[in-house]
Amino acid sequence: MRIEKRYKEVIDWFQKEMPSASTELIYHNPFELLIAVILSAQCTDKRVNATTPALFEEYPNALAMSKASTDDILDFISTISYYNSKSRYLRETAIKIHNDFNDEVPKDMKLLLTLPGVGRKTANVIRGIIFNVPSMPVDTHVFRVSNRIGLVKNSKTPLETETQLVKHIPKDLLIFMHHCLVLHGRYVCLARKPKCDECGLVDYCAYYSKKSKAKLAKQKSKKQKSKISTTSKSQI
């Protein structure tokens, strides 16, 4: 299948089946989303959402969190993965936002990347969701699903995946497609055992096509072996 057709079919399917796809993180302002995304690294959104209400009640903005100690913050996020480093990131990020950006989350990519705990994926999430900047954040789900479906080829890094996706997806659909790929990877195209029987993208999926061909080849080989065995017995 030509790459252009694959993209069209996949995008059309997501627009039909997931027209309201969005982040599952719960937030009420840019600062809360930034903190939630930092916490979500190597952690489920469900766990983050169970943790942030108390955290945000105590520290509702950058100024409040900047005055907290690392241990204070750690008490609120102790059930989050990598809580030691994340508690430090949260405090240092809050301090920098308060001191350098007048308590406002910056929009510029370079400025976002100066915040402790913020990488390209997190920066793209903030730019795409908060500031409506055409962005394609690539997390583990986007990386896996886009490679499996065949939207990207020979991609070895998140940046390579991002570059290829941005090249083929219309700008106004980038953040929407990010959400779709994340949700599809989270609930259907699982890492260890994808639910191909429940997937509506099998007709456009390179992984499923390869899997089906391998299954047919195995069945054909089994039939040939069975036929040879039957022939041999008849000649005895």
N, C-alpha and C positions, 0 to 999 in steps of 0.2 A: 504494500500500500504506500502510495506517495505520501511524503511527509505533510504536504499541504492538506490533503484529504483527511489524514489522520487527525490533524489539529482541528479541522472544521467539524468533523464528526464528534470528537471528544468535547469540544466547546459547546456544540449544539446540545449534546446529551446533558451536560452539566447545567446548562441554562434551563433546560426543560425539567430536570429532576431535582436540582438544588438552586432554584432561583433566588433564594434568600440566604445563601451560604455566608456565614460570617464567623468571627472568632468566638470560641466558647468561653474565653476568659471574661470574667465580670469586672467592669470598671466604670467609673463615672467621669473621669477627666484624664487628660494626657499623662499626668504624673502617675496616676494609679495604673494605667495601662503599661507604662514603662516599667514600673516595679513588678507588675504581674508577669510581664514577658521575661524579665531577668530571672524571676523565680521559676518560670516554666522550663528552663533549660534542664534537660534530663529528668523532667518531672511531669506528671500528668496535669492537665488543666483542672481536672476534678479536685486534685489535692491542693492546687494553688487556690482555687475558688473557696475551698474550705478553710484556708489559712488567712486570706487577705482581709476579710471583714474586720476581724479584731485588730489586725495590723493597721489598717487604714483609719479605724476609729481612734486609735492612739496617735497615729502619725498621718493626718489627713493631707499634708502637703510637704514640700521639700524643706521648708523652714523647720517644721516640727521634727521631721526625721533627722535633719542635720544636727539637731541638739541631742539626739539619742546616742548612747554608747553602742558599740558593737554587741555587747552582751545583752543590752536592752532589746535590741532588734532580734537577736538570736532566740530569745525567749518566745517570740511570736512565731518564728519560722522553723522551730526545731524538728518538725515532721517533714520538712522539705529536704530533698536531696541536696547534698553539698552545702548544708546550712552554714557551716563556718565561713566559707569563702563568700557565700551570697550575703550573709549579714554584713560583711565588710564592704562588699560592692554597694549594697543599698545605702549604707551610711555615707560612703565616699561620693557616690553619685548624687545624693541629696545635698551634700555640702557643696559640690561643684555647681549644681543647678542653682542653688541659693546664691552663692558667691559670684559666679561667672555669668549666669544667664537670668538674673533678676527673678528667680523662682519660676521661670518658664522653661518647659522642655523645648530644646532647639529643634529646628526643622532641617537644617543643613546636615548632610551626611557626615562631613568631616567633623563637625562639632559634636554630633551624636556619638561618633566613634571615640571621642575623648572621654566619654563617661565610663567609669569603671564597670565592668560586667557587660558592656554593650559591644556586640560584634555586628557584622554586616547584616545578619538575619534580623536581629532585634531592631537595628536602625531602619531597615526596610519596612518592618511591621509598623513602626511609629510613623514613618513618612507616608506609607500607604493608607493606613486607617485614620490617623489623626489629621494629616495634612493633604490627603487626596493626591499625593504625588505618585505617578505611575511607578509601581514597585513590585518586585517578585521576591519576597522572602523565601529562602530555601532552607527548610528544616529537614529532619530525617525522613518525614513522610513525603514531602515534595520531591526530595532527591530519589527516594525509592520508587514511588509511583510513576513519576515522569520517565524514569529509566525503564521500568517494566513495560509500561504502555508503548514506549517507543517514541515519545515526544522528544527525547534527546538521545543522542548517539555518542557512544564512547566517552561519556562524561565521567570524570574521575573525582571532581571536586564540586562543592556547592556553587562556587563562582562560575564554573564551566556550565553547570546546569542552569543557573540563572541567566547567563548570557544567551544560551540557546532558546530558552523559553521566552525571554524578552524579544528575541528576534522574530518569533512566529505568532505571539499572542498580541492582539490589539491592545494598545496602551490602556484604554478605558476598562479593559477586562482583566488586567494583570492581578490586582489584589483580590478580585472575585475568584479567579482561577487558583490563586494561592489557597484561599479558604476551601475551595472544592477539593483540591488535591490533598490537603491536610485531612479533611473529613473522610475522604475516600480511603486514605491510608490508615486512618485511625479505626475505621469500622468495617471495611471490606477488604482492601488490599493489604492485609496484615503482613508483617515482616516474615514470620516463620511459616505461616500457612494461610496464604491468601484464599479468600472465599470466592473462588471463580464461579461456583455454581450460583452465587447470589449477585454476581456482577453484571451490570447492564452494558459494560464496555468491552465485553469479550470479542465482539465483532471487529473492534478496532485495536485490540491489544496485541502487541508483538510477543509478549510473554506467553499469552494464552495460545496464540497461533503456533509458537514453537513447541509448547507443551502438548498440544493436540497432535502435531505431526510426529512427535516422539512416541506418543501413545499408539498412533496408527502403525508406526514402523515396528513397534514392539509386538503388536497384535499380529502383523503380517509375518514377522519372524517366527512367532509362536506357531502360526498355522502351517508355515513351511516345514518347521521341525516335526510337527505332528504328522504332516503328509509324508515326509521322508521315513518316519518311524513306521507308519502304516504300510508303506510300500515295502520296506525291508522285511517286515513280519510276513507279508504275503508271499515273499520269495523264498521263505525258509521251507 
